[in-house]
Amino acid sequence: MSDLMQENIDVRGDFDPDVVPDEVAIIPLRDTIVFPNTLYPILIGRESTLAAINDSLTADKYVLLVAQKDPGVEEPGFDDIYSTGTLAHISQVLRLPNNLVKVLVSGIVPANIAAIVSETPYMKVSIETWPLDESKVTNRLQALIRRSREKFERYVMINQELPQEILLGIDSIDNPSQLLYFMASYLELDIAQKQNLLEQANIEARFKNLLTYLTSEIELLAVSTEINERVQDEIQESQRKFYIQEQIKALQDELDEGEFADPELNKIREAIGAMDMPEHARAKAMEELDKLRKTPAMSPEYSVARNYLDWMISIPWGKYSEDRLKIKTVEEELDNDHFGLEKPKDRILEHIAVLNLVKNIKGQILCFVGPPGTGKTSLAKSIASALNRQMVRIALGGISDEAEIRGHRRTYIGSMPGRIIQSMKRAGTMNPVIILDEIDKVTHDFRGDPSSAILEVLDPEQNHTFNDHYLDIDFDLSQVMFIATANVASNIQPALLDRMEIINLPGYLEHDKLEIAKRHLIPKNIRSHGLQPSRVKFKDEAILKMIRKYTAEAGVRKLEQQITSVCRKIAKMMVLAKERGEAVKSVTVNEKKLRELLGVEKYRDRALDKRHKIGSVNGLAWTSTGGSILQIDVAGMHGKGKIQLTGQLGDVMKESAMAALTYIRANADSFGLPEDYFEKNELHIHIPEGAIPKDGPSAGLAMAVAMLSLITNRKVRYDVAMTGEITLRGEIYAIGGLNEKLLAAKRNQISKVLIPSDNEQDLDDIPEKVKAGLKILPISTIDEAIPHVFVD
């Protein structure tokens, strides 16, 4: 900065407006435009602008003030500024403490950039100025000026931020352009609008634009004023109500009145008094009611406390349904609703027997585990009905927020109790049956682990003091019977699984499905489709064909879907016959009719595979939908002793295959294999249905037998299936899911099943109808299996 900038300089009065220089320095302006005939202070910080000011001060003190197109550009060039600006004279220069310079400029006339003189160290141009004096004021222009004055006066009158003394200034201005720029300088316009007023050469067009801007600003101010007045009225009304409520409160305190002024609050107090609440709950409710009485109705706390009290009086405190304690009656009702399922039915009858001897026992927590469609949820509903208790179902599938179980604390907007308390309200009694459906599908994330919250609910030692975050009191769940359902017990958290009594519901056999269809599914669907039972008959062979050829499941859900499809088609046939005026005939569904209604069979008959094969073995697998046959195929080829595994196998299953191969190679002599067999041959093990992931160690025995069959060129019996984990010493270890695997063997007409000897004790828990027709052979080593699997 030169010496000229080191001190404050006052240069006002040193210029002649009639003398306009040909070349001037450009001062780029951010977010503002200086109009002619106005004084405006500018803060200077750029080095290039400081240089321009310094040179102008030493010369004629004239500068051209031009607005930037983009205020964000730090060092603008000619492309970054408008071509029209205001020629101004520097009136005063002040140096500020923060290394900035404040320049007071006086706008003179609009000017266009005629030519570029230089760009460094600052922009310098030659200019063309416009005269501010119009030679003739037409009637039209006079009318525009008068209308603009009126609008501007109204604008100043309603704008509280502008002093009314401004209006004294416009009376002394005769020049139309000076008057326009004076009024425009007080409007809150954007840069584009101000630049438009500056660039417009025609004075009438400029006044038209000014009138438009004035009208828009007046409308905005009117709306803003209306909003302010409305807000002020609402504030005054709220203050008035608050003052009155405080007066009422003071009067109540003065009179020491025990009655509630609000009849709604009085009803809540009476409801609290009439309910059989525990003392701690009653004290909490009365405490909240007293707070509510003293809280203004307009306060946000009022609705929070009111919602809390509504929940407290909606809970069925002290209400219990009377249990049905006659064992014979309950047994008959359960048998009417469900065929089979003896074990869970016996467990419920035992519970009722205990209730006959002990009137008050802790809540029972049962967990029905089984494949889809085996009747877990419907059995739980039947249990509630047989016990004469209310039933509420809580679907837990996909829940990942702990607050879904425990509730939200009242500090959150829209908070409410968890699903357990909500279920108690819906049930209307304190001893309902609550069904926790799909408990194995509970997930967890950053919001907490719902399984951990359920631990308190399902623990008989803790659930008599269950604490919901919303109610914030101990709640007694000890009289509730909880029944959980799951497809896979291993997916349930171990601590949670330990608190429940597991009752397995295995898949159904063909004769079970036949009876269920005849007793329950067919009558229900005939009624629901508006058909008459006397006109629709299902033959047993048609039902069996539906089970064998159109479904492949452990439960009966798909079977019901097929029955529903048949009933729909029969209903359509009968309605079409009626529309044609024909007599509606009875329909008997036999095997031939079933094929017409359901179309091509969906599942092939295993009779096609009833051939002894080399390198093909029937394994047994357990899945979440029940048991299934796992066909294991092995092929050999010339190679270097490698083994390839396909069929989307998991790591455990691959390791089982490697263990089986290692055992065979280690005992090659005992199997009569050449020493160089594995050096010249490769094996490929494939398990069909490659789109389905498979894993687990129980296929080790089957894979070992399949490899032995191929290597020794011996055929394996088609009617033999096997399961078991193999070790490197050829020993067979125990497996899980035995019941489901035996069911799969029976469904697929397998006559002989090899199982590990360690699982022999599990046969006592397998129903006789499952074991009937199966020759089950426990084995301890692979050598014991060989005599039973090969044809020769």
JOBEL-V580273 format. One line per field, one symbol per residue. phi: phi as a letter, one per 40 degrees, with the letter a starting at -180 (. if undefined). Layout:
phi->???
This chain:
phi->.cccccbcbbbcgcbbccbbccbbccbcbcfabccdgbcacbcbbcccccccccccccbbgcabcbcccbccccbcbcccbccbabcbbccabbccccgbbbbcbbcbacabccaccabbcacbbcbbcbcccccabcccccccccccdccccccccccccbcccdccccccbccdccccccccccccbcdccccccccccccccccccccccccccccccccccccccccccccccccccccccccccccccccfcccccccccccccccccccccccccccccccccccccccdccccccccccccccccccccdgcbccccbccccccccccccbcgfccccccccccccccccbcbbcdcbbbcbiccgcgccccccccccccgbcbbbbcccgcbbdccccgbcccccgcacccccccccccgbcbcbbcccfccbcbaacchbddcccdccccdcbccbcbccccfbcbcbcccccbcbacbccccddcccccbccbcbccccdcccccccccbccdccccccgccdcbbbbccccccccccbbbaaccbccccccccccccccccdcccccccgcccccbbcbcccccccbgcccbcccdcbcbcbcgbbccbbbbcbhcacbcbbbbbacabgcbbbbhfccccccccccccccccccbdcccgccccdccbbbbbbbbdgccbcbahcccdccccccccccccgbcbcccbbaaicbbccgcbbcbbgcdccccccccbfccbbcbcccccccccccdcccccgbccbcbbbccccdccbccc
